[in-house]
Amino acid sequence: MPAEAAATTNPKDQPGAAEQRAQRIQASLIRYRVIAYTVGVGLLLLCVATVLDWGFHQPTMAEIVGPMHGFLYMIYLALGIDLALKARWSVVGTLLVLISGTIPFLSFVAERQVTSRIRAGRSL
């Protein structure tokens, strides 16, 4: 096969494309797992901060943790969408995973579900 023809072929037709796709999904999964745990812990801290703010009029922790959680949640959204595109999730599955970063403890549950499904080769 001439060099010009090799350059124009579809990468999916080349051997090893499935392995490369699997490696990209695994790399995205690792990034997603780290941010899911980070956002989950941040959300729990935000709950504590909210109780301190509303119940005891101590807003300092909420003023620090609130924006930090918001920033981390934006990263969570980006990495969740990245993983969803690479793993070819459904729109509904993607939205459910993305929303899970807003409900205490749910990001931990979603992370376990996502990890088990991806490792089993199932879609969301």
Buried (B, 14 or more C-beta within 10 A) or exposed (E): EEEEEEEEEEEEEEEEEEEEBEEBBEEBBEBBBBBBEBBBBBBBBBBEBBEBBEEEEEBEBBEEBBEBBEEBBEBBBEBBBBBBEBBEBEEEBBEBBBBBBEEEEBBBEBBEBBBEBBEEEEEB
